[in-house]
Amino acid sequence: MTLPPHEMRRRDPAEQIPAEPLPATVAGGFTLAAGGDLIGPGRPEMPLADPGLAAVAELFRGADAGVANLEQAVFDLATFPGIRAAENGGGYPLAAASTVPDLLELGVTMVSRANNHATDWGAEGMLETSRVLDDAGLAHAGTGRSRAQARAAAYRETAKGRIALVSVAATFTPMSVAGPPSADAAGRPGVSVVRAAPVNVVSAEQMRVLLEVASPQGLDGNLDSRAQGDENDLTLGGERFRVGNEPGLEYAVDANDQFELLRAVRAAKQNADLVVFAIHAHETRSGSGEDHHPADFLVSLSHDAIATGADVVVFTGPRTPRGVEIHRGKPILYGLGSLFLELGGGGSAEPDTAHALGIDGEALTGSEFVAQRFTLPDDWYTGAVAVTEFHGGELAELRVYPLALTRSSRYRLHGHPRLATGADATRILQAIAADSDPFGTEIAVEGDVAVIRA
């Protein structure tokens, strides 16, 4: 019997966590190669037989499955009937449809798509990208015509077992959130998200100052006022402040999103031999982009996903490789940086953005426009490929290969992955080890590779 709304109890995510998660059942020696964000390739690169890229491809092609985060649309603009969305995740990265077979040749067989760039070209671009990926046979998860489709796992058959991928974004554009159907309307196409609203925890004295600021701005209970709340919990200009003992940053996480995500993981494990849970998130513990510690809610969500049945958790979004945690014998990769970072794309400048920045877009090529718009730090051109090996369904070894992406004024040569060596490799691996230390992870650096053994 369906309960009336006022009697329906609040969904508790813990209800989805079994007493014991189903074990992985992949055959012995199964390997998964995981890479970071794919902004690029814009056009096929594998036919050019570049030795540097070939060495990276060998890691993916040598694994039984390869996963990365597709942070761009993929279709041919000449035949696409849609337009750029007014809201975007920081640009409109776009790749030709011919790059999808190229990714498969690279060894990337599954991609997560729940991220802040999924609807840069509107829902039409998101769905057209799905069609292109489906036609090429590249498994993808994290987007769909409804919330249920976006939550659902994608599957890939391998000789050693069926692999499932569940994808979610904590960082996303407001317009991209997938929605469920109602009695009189279809579901809303979009992205699988976990909504986590930041809460600024302040002292009582700090709150008194905020109230002084808020009072002239309509702290009167009217829904149209910029200020809402009281001396304990105040929303001002879209920011929430709460009095607490330890000032800092917390997140109010949507319990229903957690419930549905854990249910998706549980369902995936019931239908697969190994589950990968992919999270795209820029949120940090302090809120600073320089902070290498993930927000606490992301750590908790990762732990809950493993308790529900995930075998590998892969984070994307952080611009540089981050730490590794082994939780209940399962690896959590808190960031892999970029796998490709091709900015420019060879397209024209975006008129609205150029106008806002005071740039004469018509005088520049697409690559020149991006070069003027973005000045990225050197460490953003780093990444990592993590190769995880399982025996008897258990983690046997994890090897992390550092990447140094190319820097060039020529678009075609810019942002391509290379295996880092020597001092570059040491610097990247030492940073990964430092970020892993709070999790108690023991990392052995062997030459230009970091190794974690069960």
N, C-alpha and C positions, 0 to 999 in steps of 0.2 A: 504494500500500500504506500502511495506517495504521500508524504507529510505536507501539510500546508506550510507556506514560507515561514511563518512565525514559529513553527515547531521544528524546522529543519536545523539540525545541529551543525556547528561549524566544522568544516573538514579539517582533520588533523593529519598532517603529512606522515606522522609516525605510524599511522594505520597501514601504510603501504610497505613498511619495512618488515620483512619476514624474520622469524626467529633465527633462521640460518639462510643466507642467500644461496641460490643454486650455484654450483661450481662451474667453472669454465670446462668445456669438454673438447677443446681443439686438440688435434693430434699432436704428439710430441714434436718439439722443434718448430712449432708455429712461431713466426715472427711478424711483428707489426711495425712499420715505419711511419712515424708521425712528424709532420712538418708544420710550420706556422702559417702566417697569412699569405694569401695569394692575391696581390695586386699586380697582375701580370701572370703569365706572359700575355701581351696584347695580340701577338701573332705567333704562329708556330716557330719554335726554336729548335726542336729536336732534329729536324732535317739538316740543320747547319753543322751538326756534329762537332759542337764546341767541346774541347776536352775538359774544361772546368765544369760545365754543366753535366757532361757525361759521367764524371766522377760522383756527382750528387745523385744522378739518376740511378747509378749502380746500387746505391743504398736502398732506394725504393723498389727497384726492379728485382733486387735480391730478396726482398721480403715477400711474405704471402699476401699481405694487404698493405696499402699505403693510404694514409689519410692526411688531409690538410684543410685549411679554411678558405673557401672561395669568397673573397671580399670584393667582388665586382660582378657586374652583369656580363652575360655572355650571349651575344646575338649579333647579327649583321645589321648595322644601322640603316643601310640602304633599303632594307625590306621591312624594318620595324615600324609599325603604324603609330606607336606611342610617342611620348615626349619625356623630357627630363621633369622630375618632380620638383615642386617648389622647395621641398624639404629634402635634405640629403645628409649623409653621414660624414661629410667633409670633402665633397667633390663627387664626380660622376665616373668612377673607373669603369671601363668597358673593354671587353676583349672580343675578338672575332670568333664566330662559331667554330672555325677551324682549329682553335686552340684546345678544344675539348678532346679530340683524338690525340692531340699533342700531350696533354696531361696524362692520358692513359699510357702513352708510350713512355712518358717520364716515369711511370710506375705509381702515380696517384690514382687509386681506384675508387676512393670514397671522399666526398667533400662535405664539410659542415657549411651551412649557409645562414644560420641564425646569427646575424651581426648587424652593425649599424649602416651597412651599405646595401642591404638586401633590396630596398625599395627606392634606390636613388632614381631609377627610371620608372617609378610608380609600380603599382601592382601589376600593370601590363608587362613591364620589363622583368619583374620577378617571375611571372608565369611563363614568359617567353624563354627566359633562361632555363626554367625547369624543362620545357619542351626540348630545347637543344641538348641538355644533359641526358634526358631520357633517350632521345634518338641515338646518341652516341654510346649509351650503355654505361655512363658514369653515375654511380650511386650517390645520392645526395639526401640530406636530412636537414630539417630546421625551418622549412617554409612550406606553405600549402594554401589551398583554396579556403581552408577553414582552420580554426585552432586545433581541431583534432588531427587534421592532416599534418600541420606543422609540428605537433608534438610527436607524431609517430616515427618509429625507427625506420631507417633504410637498411637494406640487407645486401650483402655481397657473398656469393658462393666462392669458396676456395677449395683446393684439394684436401685441406686439413680441417675444414669445418666452415660453418656459416657465421659470418661476422655481422653484427648489428651496430649501427651508429645512431645515437640520439643526440640532437643538437639543440642548444638553447643560448639565448643572448641575455646578459644582464645589462649590456650597453646597447641601446637601440634608439631609433628615432620614434617619436610618439605616433606618427602616422602608420608605422609598420607593424603594429601589434595585431596579430591574428585574432579573430573573434569567432565565437560559436554561432550557430544559427538560432533564430527565434521562431515563434509560431508563424510569423508572416514575412520573414526575410531570410535569405541564405546566409551562410557563414561569411565572415570577412576575410579575404585573402591576406596573408601576412606572415609574420615571423613568430616562432615559439619563443616566449620571453619569460623571465622571472623578474617581477617588478619588486624593486627594493628602493624605497624612498629614503634619502639621506636625512638623518636627524642630528642636528648640532646640539650636543650636550654642553650646557653652560652652567656656570655657578649662579647662585641667587643674586649676587651683586651684578654680574654681567646681564642677567635677565632684567634687573631694574633699569639698566641703561637702555636695553632694547625696548622696554616698555615706554620709556621717555621718547624714543624715536618713533615708536608705533602710534602713540596716542594721537598726534596731529594727523595721522594718515587714515583715521577711521576705525579705531579699535572699538567698534560699536555693535558687532554682531551681524551687520549687513553683509550679505554674500558678495556684494560688489566692492567691498572695502579691501584695501591692500593688506590690512592687518586683521587677524582673527585669533581668538584665544584668550589666555589669562596669564597670571604671574607664574604659572607652572609649565604651560605648554602654549607656545606662541608661533603662529605662522605669519611671516612678514615678507611681502614681495616674493612669495613662492617658496621661501626657505622656512623650514620648521626648526624651532628651538625648544629644547626641553631642559628643565633644571635637573641636574644630577650630581652625584658625588665626585665623579671623575670626568671633567670636561674633555671633550673629544668628539669623535664622529661615530655614530651608530647607523644602522640601516633597519628600517621597518619593512620586513619581507612579507610579500603576499603569500599567505598560507595555502590558498587554493592553487596558485602557480606551483608551489612546491609539491603539493599533493598530486597534481596531474603529471609533473615531471617524473616523480618517483614511480608513479603507475606506469609511465611509458618505459622506464628502465626495467621494471619488473616484467612487463609484457615482452619486451625485447629479449630478456634472458630466457623466458619460457619458449622462445622461438629461434634461438640462436645458440651457438657454442661459445661465443665470446662477445662481450658488449663494450663498446667505446662510448664514453659520455663526454661530449665536447661542449665547452663553455666559452663564449666570447664575452670578455669582461675587461673594462678599463678601471674598475673601481679598486681603490687601495684602502689600506687600514686607516690612513690619516687623511685621505682625500687628495694628497699631493701626487702629481704625475711622476715625481722622482722617487716616490716610495715603492720599494720592491716587495713589500709585504701585501699579499692579497687581502681584501676586506674580509672580516671575520665571517660574514654570512656565506662567502664563497667557499671558505674552508669547510664550514659546517655542511653546506650543500654537497660538496665533493664527498665528504665522509658518509653522508646519508645515501648518496648514489651508490657507493661501494657496498654499504650495508644492504642495499636493495638488490644488488647483482652486477653492478658495473665492474669491469676487470681492468680498465685503463681510463683515467680521466685526463683529458687534454685541454689546457687553456690556450686560447688565442686572444689577441688584442694587445697585450703588453708589447712595447716596441723593441724590447731586448729580451734575450733568454733569461728565464727566472729559475727559481729553485725547484727541487724535486722532493716529494715526500713519498715514503712507502707506508701506506696505511692498510692494516690488516693484510699485508702481503701484496697489495695492489699499488701500482705506481700512479702518482698524481703529478703531472707535468704542469707547473704553474705558469708557463710561458715559453714559447719557442721562437719569439721574434718573427721575422719575415722569412718566407721562402722565396718570394719574388717581391720586389718593390719598384715597379716600373711606373714612375710618375710622368705624366705628359700624355702618353697614349697616342701621340701623333694627331689628335683631334684639335679642333679649334678652341679658342678661349671661350669661357662661359661669360656671356655679356653682362649678366647681373652681377656676378662676382667681380669681374673686371671693373665695372662702374663703381662698386662699393669700395674697391681698393685704389681707385684713381689710376688704373692702368689702361692704356690704350690697347685693348685686346685685338683690334683689327690690324695693328701694326706688328703683331707677334705671331709666331708659330705656336702651336699647342704646347710644345716642349718648352719654348721660351717663356710662355705665360706661366707655366707651372714653376719654372725656375725662379721667376720673380715672386710668385705667390708663396712658395714654400722654401724655407731654408732649414733643412733637417739636420739634427745633430749626427755626428759621425757614428755614434753607437746604435742609431736606428738602422744602420746598414749591417746589422749582425743578425744571426739566427742560429738555429740548431735543428738537427734531425735526430730524433730519439728512436732507436731500434730496440724493441722489447721482445725477448724470447721467452716462450713458455714451454714447460715440460710437465706433463701430467696435469695440465690446466693451471699450474702454478708458475709464478714469476721465477725464472731461472737467472736471467741477466738483462740488464738495461745498459745500452751503450749510447752515449750522447756525442754526436759529431758536430763541432762548432762550424758555423758558416760565416764567411765574409762576403757581403754582396758588393758587386762592382760599382764604382763611381765613375761616371763619364758624362760629358756634355752632349754626347751622341745618345739619343734616346734608345736606339737599338741595343746599345751595350750597357745600359744603365740598370742597376738593381737586379742583376742576375746572380744566383747563388754559386758560391765556390766553397770548397772545403777549406777552412782556415788552417793554417800551419804555423809553426814556430811561435813567435811572440804574440801574434794575433790569437792563435788557438789558446795559448796559456792564459792570456788576459780574459777571454770569454769563459773558459772553464773555471778559472779562479772565481769569477763573479757568480757563476752557477753554484759552485761549492759554498760560497759565502751565503747565498740566499737559501741554500738547502740546510745549512747548519742549524737554524732554529727548529727544524723538523727532526733533527737527530739523524739525518741521512748520511751514511758513510760513503764517500765518493773516492775512488782511486783514479788518479790521472795517469794514464798510460800513453806516453807520447802525446799525440794530438787528440786523444779521445778520453772522455770520462766514463768510468765503468762502475756500475752499481750491481752487486751480486746478492742473490737471495741469502 
